[in-house]
Amino acid sequence: MEHVATYFQWVYFRKKAADGDFKIYSDLTSRIKHYKRISRLWLILGCMNFCIGFSLFGQNIHYLENGIRYWLSNAPIGVLNITLGIMLLSLWWCYAKRIKRLKREQTLQE
């Protein structure tokens, strides 16, 4: 594996295809750590979207008394945020299951 360049926090490597698969996170510990970072990002983004979506619905219920126009303009955005939150939390759940499986595999190898 050959280091090509570094740009801010991104590091670029290359490897000849004849030398085999290109795996940066090859051991279980580094893969678990990598998946934890990714799952934490999905969890934070999913929870943020849920909070934004439900707060928009809370505002919509309050402003529904004042006029239907405001409610119709913000309701789709709230639904979109809640849907996006569900999608992001499902990604988090997939990574959480993968981390659990890798930890179980790690304990079996020790």
C-alpha positions in Angstrom: 0.0 0.0 0.0 1.4 3.4 -1.0 0.5 6.8 0.5 -0.4 9.1 -2.3 -1.6 12.4 -0.6 -3.1 13.9 2.5 -5.7 16.6 2.2 -6.9 18.0 5.6 -8.1 14.9 7.4 -8.4 12.7 4.3 -5.5 10.4 3.4 -5.3 8.8 0.0 -3.6 5.4 -0.6 -3.2 3.2 -3.6 -2.4 -0.4 -4.1 -1.9 -2.6 -7.2 -4.9 -4.8 -7.9 -2.7 -7.8 -8.4 -1.6 -7.5 -4.7 -5.1 -8.4 -3.4 -7.9 -6.7 -1.6 -7.5 -3.1 -0.4 -8.5 -3.1 3.3 -7.6 -0.3 5.6 -9.6 -1.6 8.6 -8.4 -5.2 8.5 -8.4 -6.2 12.2 -11.5 -6.5 14.3 -10.5 -3.7 16.8 -10.0 -1.1 14.1 -13.2 -2.1 12.3 -15.2 -1.9 15.5 -13.8 1.6 16.2 -14.5 2.7 12.6 -18.1 1.4 12.8 -18.6 3.2 16.1 -17.6 6.5 14.6 -20.0 6.0 11.7 -22.9 4.8 13.9 -22.4 7.8 16.3 -22.8 10.1 13.4 -26.1 8.4 12.2 -27.4 8.5 15.8 -26.7 12.2 16.2 -28.2 13.1 12.9 -31.2 10.9 13.3 -32.0 12.4 16.8 -31.5 15.9 15.5 -34.0 15.3 12.7 -36.5 13.8 15.1 -36.2 16.8 17.4 -36.6 19.2 14.5 -39.6 17.3 13.1 -41.4 17.0 16.3 -40.8 20.7 17.2 -42.2 21.7 13.9 -45.3 19.7 14.7 -45.5 21.3 18.1 -45.4 24.7 16.5 -47.9 23.6 13.9 -50.4 22.6 16.5 -50.0 26.0 18.2 -50.3 27.9 15.0 -53.2 25.8 13.6 -55.5 28.1 15.6 -54.1 31.1 13.8 -54.3 29.9 10.3 -54.1 26.8 8.1 -51.6 28.4 5.7 -48.8 28.3 8.3 -49.6 24.7 9.2 -49.6 23.6 5.5 -46.2 25.3 4.9 -44.4 23.6 7.9 -46.1 20.2 8.1 -44.4 18.7 5.1 -41.0 19.8 6.4 -41.8 18.2 9.8 -42.8 15.0 8.1 -39.7 15.1 6.0 -37.5 15.5 9.1 -39.2 12.7 11.0 -38.9 10.4 7.9 -35.2 11.3 7.5 -34.7 10.7 11.3 -36.3 7.2 10.9 -34.0 6.4 8.0 -30.9 7.6 9.8 -31.8 5.8 13.0 -32.3 2.6 10.9 -28.7 3.1 9.6 -27.5 3.5 13.2 -29.3 0.3 14.1 -27.6 -1.7 11.3 -24.2 -0.5 12.4 -25.0 -1.2 16.1 -25.9 -4.8 15.1 -22.7 -5.1 13.1 -20.6 -3.8 16.0 -22.3 -6.3 18.4 -21.5 -9.1 15.9 -17.9 -8.0 15.6 -17.5 -7.7 19.4 -18.9 -11.3 19.8 -16.5 -12.5 17.1 -13.6 -10.7 18.9 -14.4 -12.4 22.2 -14.4 -15.8 20.5 -11.0 -15.2 19.0 -9.5 -14.2 22.4 
